[in-house]
Amino acid sequence: MQAEPGTYALVLESQSWQQIQVGRWRALELRPGYYVYIGSAFGPGGLRARVARHFRQEKKLRWHIDYLRVHTTPLGVWLSNGPLRLEHIWATRLARSDGFTPLPGFGSSDCRCQSHLFQTERVERLAPLLDEVNEQTDWWPCPDF
């Protein structure tokens, strides 16, 4: 994985039902299944640094996704390297797709998107949806720690 800017779709799995508190934002009902978090990495270290942070279990809880990550297992991430900011386009595409349920307001407090987090039972449908927007996505599985 390059230390370049880009957009990513982090795929997480939940094995259980539980109520979690997402910082000061609100409580979230976590269900068994898959969660897809759409984000971007245009700061220092690019995608490599941001994705590595998401894969780590031990870290300071700062963003909405950090609180969710404590209770889920990362499976991997779909990446798109480059200067195009696809985060809002991907989030909008998933929000309009059958089988992807947006969790309103999650990770989208600084934009107009309905959400940047989606719950799904059929994670295999994610790659074709992202490829409709950008044909150059790559899968990176979560490394074993």
HUHUWO-V713154 format. One record per pair of residues at least 24 apart in sequence whose ideal C-beta (glycine too) atoms are under 10 Angstrom apart, sorted by the first residue. I is the first residue (numbers start at 1). J is the second residue. Records with the same first field share a line. If there is no record, write none. Layout:
I=J + J
This chain:
1=46 + 47 + 48 + 49 + 51 + 52 + 77 + 79 + 81 + 138 + 140 + 143
2=46 + 47 + 48 + 79 + 81 + 138
3=41 + 44 + 45 + 46 + 47 + 48 + 49 + 50 + 52
4=41 + 42 + 45 + 46 + 47 + 48 + 79 + 81 + 82 + 83
5=40 + 41 + 42 + 43 + 45 + 46 + 47 + 50 + 80 + 81 + 82 + 83 + 84 + 85
6=39 + 40 + 41 + 42 + 46 + 47 + 48 + 50 + 51 + 79 + 80 + 81 + 82 + 83 + 84 + 85 + 86 + 87 + 134 + 136 + 137 + 138
7=38 + 39 + 40 + 41 + 42 + 47 + 78 + 79 + 80 + 81 + 82 + 84 + 85 + 86 + 87 + 88 + 89 + 90 + 91 + 130 + 133 + 134 + 137
8=37 + 38 + 39 + 40 + 41 + 47 + 50 + 51 + 54 + 77 + 78 + 79 + 80 + 81 + 86 + 87 + 90 + 137 + 138 + 140
9=36 + 37 + 38 + 39 + 76 + 77 + 78 + 79 + 80 + 86 + 87 + 90 + 91 + 94 + 116 + 118 + 126 + 127 + 129 + 130 + 137 + 139
10=35 + 36 + 37 + 38 + 39 + 50 + 51 + 54 + 55 + 65 + 68 + 69 + 72 + 74 + 75 + 76 + 77 + 78 + 79 + 116 + 117 + 142
11=35 + 36 + 37 + 72 + 73 + 74 + 75 + 76 + 77 + 78 + 120 + 123 + 126 + 127 + 139 + 141 + 142
12=36 + 37 + 54 + 65 + 68 + 69 + 71 + 72 + 73 + 74 + 75 + 76 + 77 + 117 + 119 + 123 + 142
13=72 + 73 + 74 + 75 + 123
14=68 + 71 + 72 + 73 + 119
15=71 + 72 + 73
16=71 + 72
18=71
20=67 + 68 + 70 + 71 + 72
21=67
22=61 + 63 + 64 + 65 + 66 + 67 + 68 + 103 + 105 + 106 + 107 + 117
23=61 + 62 + 63 + 64 + 66 + 67
25=63 + 64 + 67 + 105 + 106 + 107 + 109
26=64 + 105 + 106
28=64 + 67 + 68 + 71 + 103 + 106 + 117
29=103 + 119
30=68 + 71 + 72 + 103 + 119
31=101 + 119 + 121
32=119 + 121
33=101 + 119 + 120 + 121 + 122 + 123
34=72 + 75 + 100 + 118 + 119 + 120 + 121 + 122 + 123 + 124 + 126
35=65 + 68 + 69 + 71 + 72 + 74 + 75 + 101 + 103 + 106 + 117 + 118 + 119 + 120 + 123
36=77 + 78 + 90 + 91 + 94 + 100 + 116 + 117 + 118 + 119 + 120 + 123 + 126 + 129 + 130
37=63 + 64 + 65 + 68 + 69 + 72 + 74 + 77 + 91 + 103 + 106 + 107 + 115 + 116 + 117 + 118
38=65 + 78 + 86 + 87 + 88 + 89 + 90 + 91 + 92 + 93 + 94 + 95 + 107 + 108 + 113 + 115 + 116 + 117 + 118 + 130
39=63 + 65 + 77 + 87 + 90 + 91 + 107 + 116 + 117
40=80 + 84 + 85 + 86 + 87 + 88 + 90 + 116
41=79 + 81 + 87
42=83 + 85 + 87
46=79 + 81
47=77 + 79 + 80 + 81 + 138 + 140
48=79 + 140
50=77
51=76 + 77 + 79 + 140 + 142
52=143
54=142
55=140 + 142 + 143 + 145
56=145
57=145
58=145
63=107 + 109
64=103 + 105 + 106 + 107 + 108 + 109 + 116 + 117
65=106 + 107 + 116 + 117
67=106
68=103 + 106 + 107 + 117
73=142
74=141 + 142 + 143
75=123 + 139 + 141 + 142
76=123 + 139 + 140 + 141 + 142 + 143
77=137 + 138 + 139 + 140 + 141 + 142
78=126 + 127 + 129 + 130 + 131 + 134 + 137 + 138 + 139 + 140
79=130 + 136 + 137 + 138 + 139 + 140
80=130 + 131 + 133 + 134 + 135 + 136 + 137 + 138
81=136 + 137 + 138
82=134 + 136
84=133 + 134 + 136
86=130 + 133 + 134 + 137
87=111 + 113 + 116
88=112 + 113 + 116
89=113 + 130 + 133 + 134
90=116 + 118 + 126 + 129 + 130 + 132 + 133 + 134 + 137
91=115 + 116 + 117 + 118
92=133
93=129 + 130 + 132 + 133
94=118 + 120 + 125 + 126 + 129 + 130 + 133
96=129
97=125 + 126 + 128 + 129 + 132
98=122 + 125
99=123 + 125 + 126 + 129
100=125 + 126 + 129
